[in-house]
Amino acid sequence: MVAYLHAAPPPETSTPLGGRDALALPGEGSGSVLLVGEAARPAVTEALIAEGFEPVHVEGARAALAWLGLEAGVSRPESEPARAGPVLTLPRLVIIDVDLPDGDGFSLCGVLRADARSAHLPVLLVARHPEEFHRDLAAGVGADEYLVEPVDARDVAVLARLKAGRRGEEDVYDAHTGALPLVGLVRALLSGVRSGRVVLAEDTGAFVFRHGLVVDASFHGERGSLAFRRLLCFGAGAYTVTFGPELHRGTFTLDRPFLCDQLVPGLERFEQLRVRGLPLAARLTVDFSRLAQELPSLPEDVEQVVRLFDGRRTVRAMLLECRFPEALAYEAATRLFMLGVLVPAILVEERERARESAGPPRLFEPVLAPESEPDAS
């Protein structure tokens, strides 16, 4: 769902993977999001509502400052209460249009950063057209992100959810794949211009992004584009997003169009298989008699999948070891299971235990001759 914020698109809603309930912050409401200028368009507003936020729209800089209870150009100590205003609490996020009827978004962001009460507020700036100096200007006034149209409303909602997890005053954010799936997070990060890294807490994995590109990744001993793809498939649990300079060259480059066009379809198919198909923890083995029957109708490359099922590997271990794309290998394993070529390893183990309990085969026991009936004569 792409929303040109300055030309209202037809209303459309979309809930990211996991749904609204999964995205709820533990123990607290999501709060309000202040949209200043033409950043408040139907698609963005509905995406924020779907995430549990309460969008509030004001037309310009003066209206925004009035709503926040702040005065332009005046820095107030944090201990001093703000003047009476229409709100008692600050929003979780401020989204500002760069072009405002009574000023510009950069200046408004600077005012928010200069006031102790609002200095910590996450701020997203949205521009109509890309300008080379905008990135530096946005960084100079302390904006958390700078986006250029067309802006995907889902990305705005994901960034809003991420920024709600700020760790104190640092540029560090805690999240969980159950609340913010990695695919949606990456898509949102690549829509902006910031640099940083994402590190999984419960899995050995991380990736580095810089100015709209993923440039490096590691996952379970792998590094590069393969590691990044597998991280998106298998990475789960808590993770930390840290924004800051990332200067090393990296191992590859991947932009948002490639992610959306080439990777996301396979990742969506993988998720469907994971939900409805073979459990990743299942241990399978090969029924060779059945394989011999089905082999003439199977592709030649299927051997690379079959040979990995030895009764000890799980489906997850097979997918991590196989060099085919994860969704393709998962589909192949599912098809082989439906054909009976792959069977649960536990069934074979139980069959072997049953044979052992019956004792050794009786190969050398003498055969007794039948007793002869007594002669009637």
URNORPE-V714574 format. One record per helix or strand of 3 or more residues. SS is the DSSP state (@ for helix, = for strand). FROM is the first residue (numbers start at 0). TO is the last residue. If there is no record, write none. Layout:
ss=SS from=FROM to=TO
ss=SS from=FROM to=TO
This chain:
ss=@ from=18 to=21
ss== from=31 to=35
ss=@ from=36 to=38
ss=@ from=41 to=49
ss== from=53 to=57
ss=@ from=60 to=67
ss== from=92 to=96
ss=@ from=104 to=113
ss== from=121 to=126
ss=@ from=131 to=139
ss== from=144 to=147
ss=@ from=152 to=162
ss== from=171 to=175
ss=@ from=181 to=189
ss== from=194 to=199
ss== from=204 to=209
ss== from=212 to=218
ss=@ from=224 to=233
ss== from=237 to=242
ss=@ from=255 to=275
ss== from=282 to=285
ss=@ from=287 to=296
ss=@ from=299 to=305
ss=@ from=314 to=320
ss=@ from=325 to=338
ss== from=341 to=343
ss=@ from=344 to=356
